[in-house]
Amino acid sequence: MAIQEQAQHLKTDVLVIGGGPAGTWAAVTAAAKGARVVLADKGYCGSSGATAPSGTGVWYVKPDERLREEAKASRYDMGGRLAEHRWMNRVLDRTYANMNQLAGWGYPFPLDDEGNQHRHSLQGPEYMRLMRKVVRKAGVTILDHSPALELLADEHGVGGAAGVNTQTGIPWTVEAGAVVIATGGCAFLSKALGCNVLTGDGYLMAAEAGANLSGMEFSNAYAICPTFSSVTKTAYYSYASFYYEDGTIVEGAGSKRGRSVIARNLMEGRQVYAVLDQAPEHLKPLLRVGQTNFFLPFDRRGIDPFTDPFPVTLRLEGTVRGTGGIRLADELCATDVPGLYAAGDAATRELICGGFTGGGSHNAAWAMSSGSFAGEGAAAYVKKLGARDGSRNLERKSTQPIVEEGKGSVTPSRAAEWVQAVQDEVKPYDRNLFRTGEVMTRSLNRLNGLWNEQREQAIEHTVDGVKAREAAAMTATARWMYTSALARTESRGMHKRSDFAGMDDNQHYRLITGGLDQLWVRPEQVRKEVVVH
């Protein structure tokens, strides 16, 4: 049977690409506004992505003026003062409402001593299992194991996407009045837990349709992790002491401002060990309950992390913990392209975090709030689109030729070589964590050569083609990242340059970047606000 006869073709109002927190909130919200919704997930909606296997805090703050001001101040200066109070206020409001909605849907929040629900954290498995249930109850059509390979668009903007089901090999196409990119960030296949599907696909697809990105220099987040584990829960290391093999203290090492000390030792070949020996006794059981997956690798090896030293490394999490992503053009998370919206890690998080990681709490709040904003925006856009939605001449937007099975030129081994080539430029601490213009320029030149090679290679509309597209998305992400980092000749937020060590007040702006073959970058002033205390 020919592929064309097998292909699945759907028409809907809103297509959501990605089934994590941002994607599921977008789907539920768009459906509540009366839109027909299809959600396409690269994995299985409810268990795929960075949130599903983990526990996370949430930026949940009661509507008390003092508490809200303290919450906003917690990362404002650390992020280089690039966040905006209006966005922080909106996200705090929506997160508060959404967490309360989760309680109404039946999420099992723990109770405090007085019997009140403690709504400041979520367990990923229960959270995402509930969100899948809510999405289905809302009438959303879910396409599991169905990564998108490219967007569809015409002169009016984005109007759908095409991809392939990795379980059956059957291609799919969805025509839609609006599309929400909620594909997560890019962790460059660094083996961080849940990040195996987070390869920057949404960035590339959005850019191919004409969208811009923002804050891509703030994309070099590294997390502390045991050498034998994939679980990156840096918050737990606030209770840690760090030692060398001989038991002497590693001076200056820490979870918040001491990761560079750990990195420099690892670069010099000196293994660093951690012990969570500063955790109060009464807190230890709560830490185990709060993040069960964190302790499993220790339990399997007979290690008590509260008393036994264990070797650690720094694992790259890129934009999953960084803040860069697709630029948002309005308060409903529209991009620069009509009909295209972005949410969660796929969208820039500078608006609430500036240039410093949102950790778990801000990131979780951003996912659910931006997801619901984007769902509202996409549904409203479809209503305004009107009759034009039924008579569009959509074209495929991939920069790489995507062809039928058997006609491609990229083998799985070649795609794996591309992935390794990108990792060689972004994972080493002396290239990405400790940045200099000279080193980044060399990396960017090699990445540009890799991109030029990828551009010429036809990939198949198959499972193997997905791997080739992932490699291209990782290459594109790294190029935008270094292009922006070269343009920011200062150290701000997580962007640290050894050749420009201080923060320059004259560079108090965001950096917008875009392009595919020829990259560009330009400053964008942070919105001036009058803050009343």
Secondary structure, 3 states (H helix, E strand, C coil): CCHHHHCEEEEEEEEEECCCHHHHHHHHHHHHCCCCEEEECCCCCCCCCCCCCCEEECCCCCCCHHHHHHHHHHHHCCCCCCCCHHHHHHHHHHHHHHHHHHHHHCCCCCECCCCCECCCEEEHHHHHHHHHHHHHHCCCEEECCCCEEEEEEECCEEEEEEEECCCCCCEEEEEEEEEEECCCCECCCCCCCCCCCCECHHHHHHHHCCCCEECCCCCCEEEEEECCCCCCCHHHHHHCEEECCCCCECCCCCCCCCHHHHHHHHHCCCCEEEECCCCCHHHHHHHHHHCHHHHHHHHHHCCCCCCCCEEEEEEEEHHHHCCCEECCCCCCCECCCCCEEECHHHECCHHHHCCCCCCCHHHHHHHHHHHHHHHHHHHHHHHHHHHHHHCCCCEECCCCCEECCCCCCCCHHHHHHHHHHHHHHHCCHHHHHCECHHHHHHHHHHHHHHHHHHHCCCEECCHHHHHHHHHHHHHHHHHHHHHHHHHCCCCECCECECCECCCCHHHCEEEEEECCCCCEEEEEECCCCCCCC
